[in-house]
Amino acid sequence: MSASPLNCCINPSILSADFANLEAELARISNADAVHVDVMDNHFVPNLTIGLPVVERIQTVSPVPLDAHLMIANVDRWAPLYADAGLSSVTFHVEASDAPIKLARELRARGAKAGMALRPATPVEPYLDMLSELDMLLIMTVEPGFGGQAFLDVMLPKIRRAREAVDGSGVNVAIQVDGGITEETITRAAEAGANVFVAGSAVYGKPSPEDAIESLRTNGQLAFGPRGLQLTNTAHQPV
Ligand SMILES: O=C(CO)[C@@H](O)[C@H](O)COP(=O)(O)O
C-alpha cells in the first residue's frame, strides 16, 4: 500500500510488538503504510526501548518503510544519524531540540522526511510559522512513554488548529496522531484533521493485525473524507 497525501495512513507502533520476534512481527503488518519505531532513552521519557543499531537491523527486514519517533534527549545530535541510516521519516520532539528548524533542514538534506512531535502540554501555535520546514507534525494524544493509554480528547482542538494552519498554508504537512488510537477514537482524530495514525495495541493486540489495519484505515478515511483533496503540493508524502 503506497501512502498518498490524500489518504489516511496507518502506522503500527512496534512498541506493542513482541521484541523477541521482530522480523515475524513486521511480516504481520505488511499492509501498513509504515512501521512506527518508538525510540526511548529513559531520559526524555521514563521508558527504554531500542537504539540505532537495532533500528538499522529492523530496516533490513521490514516490508514497509520506517517512521522513527525519537523520544530522546540530545536529539540534535542523534536524529541526523537516523536519517543517515536511510529511514523514510524521522520525527524529533521539539521539546528536546535546541534548533528545530536547523534540525528539520538537516533531516531533509540527508534524505529523510522531517517530522516534529509535540507533547500533550506543548501548544502548536508557536510552531505554525515553521510548517514549510516539516513533512509531518506529530500531535501526541497521550503522554509519551508507554502504549495502551487512553486517547486524550483534549488534544482535538490542537489537531483542528494544526489542520486549519496546514490547509491555510498550502504546504503538504501530514498530521500524525499517536496514542490511544482505536477503531473508535480514530474517527474523532480524523474528523479533527489528522491523516496519519499510529496504533500499537489496536493493531498488535488483535488476532489479525492486517485486518485491524484495514478497519482502522476504513474508519480513518471515512472520517477524514474529502478534506485531503484541498491539498495541492504532493512533493512530500506522509509515511
Ligand atoms: O509513542 C508511543 C507511546 O509513547 C506510542 O507509539 C504508543 O506505543 C502507542 O500505543 P497505543 O496507545 O496505540 O497502544
The ligand as a Gaussian input file, in Angstrom:
#p B3LYP/6-31G(d) Opt

LIG

0 1
 O        4.850000       6.664000      21.322000
 C        4.036000       5.977000      21.888000
 C        3.952000       5.985000      23.345000
 O        4.870000       6.897000      23.810000
 C        3.077000       5.238000      21.079000
 O        3.575000       4.951000      19.800000
 C        2.417000       4.049000      21.684000
 O        3.201000       2.915000      21.520000
 C        1.071000       3.854000      21.072000
 O        0.478000       2.758000      21.646000
 P       -1.104000       2.626000      21.747000
 O       -1.574000       3.788000      22.571000
 O       -1.617000       2.704000      20.351000
 O       -1.315000       1.304000      22.392000

